Amino acid sequence: MKALILKDLYQLKAYCKSLLLIVGVFTLVIPFSDGNLFFCIYPVMMISMLPMTLLSYDERTKWNSYCAALPFRRSQIVTAKYLLCLLLTLPMALLVLGLSAIRISVSGSGQWSALAVLAVSLLVMSTLSSSLSMPFLFRFGVEKGRLLYIIIVCIACGSSFAVQDLTASVVLPVPVLPVMVLLCAGLFVLSWRLSIGMYEKMEIR
């Protein structure tokens, strides 16, 4: 499992430098963004898409065919991608929330309750983009699932902004964030199980 994750990290370093640079620039802008949600959402959205991008590289390089000859179970290959998603997305989301808190503290503008709204938005966006698209990508491959993947990413982005619009003028009840965390975690686990089942049925050539 560790070897599979390391392989993906090496791929990120080799092929995704420009994307990571863009994410870094947008992240640095957050403390000066006057609360613009786009600068908070975009870095997390791009990071959450990286495991799917790596699936595309795996398909192009025939990695799945090569990996079939190695002592890895298909469930381990799927699990490594989901773990990578957590390892990338959660720290980025926490970083965005931390920088947003610094912006509010230094500027004195904005409300601390807005951090809860931002947390829910980031959670919904990152969970939907990966949880809904990964099972189809593992089942049909990246090329066949590309259109569906784009549609799901658009839905995830739209959902995050909808959550922000609906809750911007409302003080969120205390249980809302824990409930959202549980729902998103449940969706993520369900997606993981579906991906394992679908990948085990996929014909590898």
Buried (B, 14 or more C-beta within 10 A) or exposed (E): EEEBBEBBBEBBEEEBEEBBEBBEEBBEBBBEBEBEBEBBBBBBBBBBBBBBBBBBBBBEEEBBEEBEEEEBEBBBBBBBBBBBBEBBBBEBBEBBBEBBBEBBEEEEEBEEEBBBBBBBBBBBBBBBBBBBBBBBBBBBBBEEBBEBBEEBBEBBBEBBBEBBEEBEEEEBEEEBBEEBBEEBEEBBEEBBEBBBBBBEEEEEE
